[in-house]
Structures are given as structure tokens and as C-alpha cells.
Amino acid sequence: MPSREGCDVRSQQPLGTKRDQIVDDLRQLIFSGEIRRGERLRQDALAERFQTSITPVREAFRILESDGLVISEPHRGVRVAAVDLARVETIYVLRRLAETYAMRRATVRVSALDMRTAEALVADMERAGSAHDSEQVRRLNRTFHFFFYDRCGMPGLADHIASLWTSFPWDVLLGLPERLRASGEEHREIVRAVRSGDPDAAAAAIENHLREGFLAVTAHLGGDETTDSFDDDLV
């Protein structure tokens, strides 16, 4: 099962192998922008950085390649993959299906205490944004979303969503200042909808949030910022 990059409770548990630790760390480095798209990854340098042999680094590359985060090129080595818009569209559609359903289920399962925690996460995220702490924003964003998904009553569904998150270009989305500002209000709308106890309202709020994020990424990558691939697939 793919590890959850970032900061939800399960991702903070010790990972099973050195390979898994390297996978998790490289995902974080790529999503934070510390390792940039197109940058070459040297096995020997990473082995030294992670204080290990070449073997777990090579194994980590294979996992990241299956996620679409790196590309292995014959005689040229491994580099961080450019963002593939077609792949992003597919991941977005799958996220809309899975996360909307998870949010519906979570809405009827969360407590009043849970909602106070969710509101505090939103406030913490906004403070991190005001301080231009993009790394903390990224971590809190994940914590906020999985705070609900982990309460949907289906652990396998939350794990499926986590696997989709590993392939989404968070470095692009969370690197857009205008998107960060809009996201704050969308998070508050999600909280209001869940607090109301209305699964349909909660589903609509998360759908809008995912849609706006996808369209922002699409516009940044030069695609059609007016076309929602999820709705377009139904035509």
C-alpha cells in the first residue's frame, strides 16, 4: 500500500523499510519543490543523503515511477517527471468519485469535537499561508482532508484516496498564491457543510474545492481552464 506523504496520523507512523522511507522523503521533496520537475536524480548522491546503499534507492525509484513522479531513461538515468495533464485529469476524476463519497460518509460520523478540530486546522492553515510557509500549508492541507476521510468508516477507501494523492501535482497547485487564498474559503465552506449534517451539502463543497483546484492546475499548465473533465466525461 502506498505511504501517505505528509502529515496525517498514519503517515507519521514508522515506515517498514528503508525503501519506504526514501519513497516518502522523495515525495515530500518533490511536492515541496525542493527537488524540481525535470531535475535528475543521482542514485549515489541519494544513497549518501539517506545513508544507505544503492539498492533501496533503486527500489524507491521504481515505486515513484509507477506513481508517475519520476522517469527512468536508458543510458541517462532517472529524473523527476514533468506534469502530464492527461494523467492529472484522470487522477482528478478518480478523486472526485472517491473523495465525494468519503465526505458524504464522514458527514454523518463526525462529532462536535471533531468539528472544532477541523476549524482549528483551517485557522492554522490560514496563519501558515499568511506567513508564506508553503511547507506547513501543504502538510496542514493534507491533515485537514484526511481528518474527514479517515472518519468515513471505510479504511480501505481512505487508503485508496491516499494512493491517488501520491500522483497529484501538489507542488504546482500549492505553488499558486491566488489558489491558496481561494482555498481557505473553500475549506471553511466544507466545514460549514459538514457541521450542518447534510451529506449532499458536504459533497457539493468538496466537489467545488476539487474542481477549482483542478482548473487552477490546468490553467497553469496551459490547458483549458474552463472545462471540468469530470462533467465533460458525462457528455
C-alpha positions as CSV (number, residue, x, y, z in Angstrom):
1,M,0.0,0.0,0.0
2,P,1.4,3.4,-0.9
3,S,2.5,5.5,2.1
4,R,0.7,8.8,2.7
5,E,3.1,11.7,2.0
6,G,2.8,14.5,4.5
7,C,1.1,14.6,7.8
8,D,-1.9,12.5,8.5
9,V,-1.7,10.2,11.6
10,R,-0.9,7.1,9.7
11,S,1.9,8.7,7.7
12,Q,3.7,9.6,10.9
13,Q,4.0,6.0,11.9
14,P,7.4,4.4,11.3
15,L,7.7,3.1,7.8
16,G,8.5,-0.6,7.3
17,T,11.7,-0.4,5.2
18,K,14.4,1.9,4.2
19,R,12.9,1.9,0.7
20,D,9.6,3.1,2.0
21,Q,11.3,5.9,4.0
22,I,13.1,7.0,0.8
23,V,9.9,6.9,-1.2
24,D,8.1,9.1,1.4
25,D,11.0,11.5,1.7
26,L,11.4,11.9,-2.1
27,R,7.7,12.5,-2.5
28,Q,7.9,15.3,0.1
29,L,10.9,16.8,-1.5
30,I,9.2,16.8,-4.9
31,F,5.9,18.1,-3.7
32,S,7.6,20.9,-1.7
33,G,9.5,22.0,-4.8
34,E,12.9,21.4,-3.1
35,I,13.5,18.8,-5.9
36,R,12.2,20.4,-9.1
37,R,10.4,19.0,-12.1
38,G,12.9,17.8,-14.7
39,E,15.7,17.5,-12.2
40,R,18.0,14.5,-12.5
41,L,18.2,12.2,-9.5
42,R,21.6,10.5,-8.9
43,Q,21.4,7.2,-7.1
44,D,24.8,7.6,-5.5
45,A,24.1,11.1,-4.2
46,L,20.7,10.0,-2.8
47,A,22.2,6.9,-1.2
48,E,24.7,9.1,0.6
49,R,22.0,11.6,1.6
50,F,19.8,8.8,3.1
51,Q,22.8,6.9,4.5
52,T,22.0,3.7,2.7
53,S,23.1,1.5,-0.2
54,I,22.1,1.9,-3.8
55,T,19.6,-0.9,-3.7
56,P,16.8,0.8,-1.7
57,V,17.2,3.9,-3.7
58,R,16.8,2.0,-6.9
59,E,13.7,0.2,-5.5
60,A,12.3,3.6,-4.4
61,F,12.7,4.9,-8.0
62,R,10.6,2.0,-9.3
63,I,7.7,2.9,-6.9
64,L,7.9,6.6,-7.8
65,E,8.0,5.8,-11.5
66,S,4.7,3.8,-11.1
67,D,3.3,6.9,-9.4
68,G,4.3,9.0,-12.4
69,L,6.6,11.1,-10.3
70,V,9.9,10.1,-11.9
71,I,11.0,8.8,-15.3
72,S,13.8,6.3,-16.0
73,E,15.6,6.9,-19.3
74,P,18.0,4.3,-20.8
75,H,21.6,5.5,-20.5
76,R,20.5,8.8,-19.0
77,G,19.3,7.8,-15.5
78,V,16.3,9.0,-13.6
79,R,14.7,12.4,-13.5
80,V,11.6,14.0,-11.9
81,A,8.8,13.8,-14.4
82,A,7.1,16.8,-15.9
83,V,3.4,17.1,-15.1
84,D,1.3,15.1,-17.5
85,L,-2.0,16.9,-17.9
86,A,-3.8,13.8,-19.2
87,R,-2.7,11.9,-16.1
88,V,-3.8,14.8,-13.9
89,E,-7.2,14.7,-15.4
90,T,-7.5,11.0,-14.7
91,I,-6.4,11.4,-11.1
92,Y,-8.8,14.3,-10.7
93,V,-11.8,12.3,-11.9
94,L,-11.0,9.4,-9.6
95,R,-10.5,11.8,-6.7
96,R,-13.9,13.4,-7.4
97,L,-15.6,10.0,-7.2
98,A,-13.7,8.7,-4.1
99,E,-13.4,11.9,-2.0
100,T,-17.0,13.0,-2.6
101,Y,-18.3,9.6,-1.4
102,A,-15.9,9.6,1.6
103,M,-17.1,13.1,2.6
104,R,-20.7,12.0,2.5
105,R,-20.0,9.1,4.8
106,A,-17.8,11.2,7.2
107,T,-20.5,13.9,7.5
108,V,-22.8,11.6,9.4
109,R,-20.0,10.2,11.6
110,V,-18.1,13.2,12.9
111,S,-18.7,14.7,16.3
112,A,-18.9,18.3,17.6
113,L,-15.4,17.9,19.0
114,D,-14.2,16.7,15.6
115,M,-15.6,19.9,14.0
116,R,-13.8,22.1,16.5
117,T,-10.6,20.4,15.5
118,A,-11.3,20.8,11.8
119,E,-12.0,24.5,12.3
120,A,-8.7,24.8,14.2
121,L,-6.9,23.2,11.2
122,V,-8.4,25.7,8.8
123,A,-7.2,28.6,11.1
124,D,-3.7,27.1,11.4
125,M,-3.6,26.7,7.6
126,E,-4.5,30.4,7.0
127,R,-1.9,31.5,9.5
128,A,0.7,29.4,7.7
129,G,-0.4,31.0,4.4
130,S,-0.1,34.5,5.8
131,A,3.4,33.6,7.0
132,H,4.2,32.3,3.5
133,D,5.1,28.9,5.0
134,S,4.2,26.8,2.0
135,E,5.6,23.6,3.5
136,Q,3.3,23.9,6.6
137,V,0.3,24.8,4.3
138,R,0.9,21.6,2.4
139,R,1.1,19.5,5.5
140,L,-2.0,21.1,7.1
141,N,-4.0,20.8,3.8
142,R,-3.4,17.1,3.9
143,T,-4.2,16.8,7.6
144,F,-7.5,18.7,7.0
145,H,-8.7,16.5,4.2
146,F,-7.7,13.2,5.7
147,F,-9.2,14.3,9.1
148,F,-12.6,13.7,7.3
149,Y,-11.6,10.8,5.0
150,D,-10.2,8.8,8.0
151,R,-13.6,9.2,9.6
152,C,-15.6,7.8,6.7
153,G,-15.9,4.4,8.2
154,M,-14.1,2.6,5.4
155,P,-10.3,2.5,6.0
156,G,-9.8,1.0,2.5
157,L,-11.5,4.0,0.9
158,A,-9.2,6.4,2.8
159,D,-6.2,4.3,1.7
160,H,-7.4,4.5,-1.9
161,I,-7.6,8.2,-1.7
162,A,-4.1,8.4,-0.3
163,S,-2.8,6.4,-3.3
164,L,-4.4,9.0,-5.6
165,W,-2.9,11.9,-3.7
166,T,0.6,10.5,-4.3
167,S,0.2,11.2,-8.0
168,F,-1.4,14.6,-7.9
169,P,0.9,17.6,-8.6
170,W,0.8,19.3,-5.2
171,D,3.9,21.3,-6.0
172,V,2.0,23.0,-8.8
173,L,-1.3,23.6,-7.1
174,L,0.1,24.8,-3.7
175,G,2.6,27.0,-5.5
176,L,-0.2,29.2,-6.9
177,P,-0.7,32.2,-4.5
178,E,-4.1,33.0,-5.8
179,R,-5.2,29.4,-5.3
180,L,-4.1,29.4,-1.7
181,R,-6.3,32.4,-0.9
182,A,-9.3,30.9,-2.5
183,S,-8.7,27.5,-0.9
184,G,-9.1,29.0,2.6
185,E,-12.7,30.0,2.0
186,E,-13.4,26.7,0.3
187,H,-12.1,24.8,3.4
188,R,-14.4,26.9,5.6
189,E,-17.3,26.1,3.3
190,I,-16.5,22.4,3.7
191,V,-16.5,22.8,7.5
192,R,-19.9,24.7,7.4
193,A,-21.4,22.0,5.2
194,V,-20.2,19.1,7.4
195,R,-21.3,20.9,10.6
196,S,-24.8,21.2,9.1
197,G,-25.0,17.4,9.0
198,D,-26.1,17.5,5.3
199,P,-24.2,14.9,3.3
200,D,-25.3,16.5,0.0
201,A,-24.0,19.9,1.0
202,A,-20.7,18.4,2.1
203,A,-20.4,16.5,-1.1
204,A,-21.1,19.7,-3.1
205,A,-18.5,21.6,-1.1
206,I,-15.7,19.1,-1.6
207,E,-16.7,18.8,-5.3
208,N,-16.3,22.5,-5.8
209,H,-13.0,22.5,-3.9
210,L,-11.6,19.7,-6.1
211,R,-12.9,21.3,-9.3
212,E,-11.4,24.7,-8.6
213,G,-8.0,23.1,-7.7
214,F,-8.0,21.1,-10.9
215,L,-8.9,24.1,-13.1
216,A,-6.2,26.1,-11.5
217,V,-3.6,23.4,-12.3
218,T,-5.0,23.1,-15.8
219,A,-4.7,26.8,-16.4
220,H,-1.1,26.9,-15.1
221,L,-0.2,24.1,-17.4
222,G,-1.7,25.8,-20.4
223,G,-4.8,23.7,-20.7
224,D,-8.5,24.8,-21.0
225,E,-9.2,26.4,-17.6
226,T,-13.0,26.4,-18.3
227,T,-13.5,22.7,-18.9
228,D,-14.2,20.4,-16.0
229,S,-13.0,16.9,-17.1
230,F,-15.4,15.2,-14.7
231,D,-18.5,16.8,-16.1
232,D,-17.1,16.6,-19.6
233,D,-16.8,12.8,-19.4
234,L,-20.5,12.6,-18.8
235,V,-21.4,14.2,-22.1
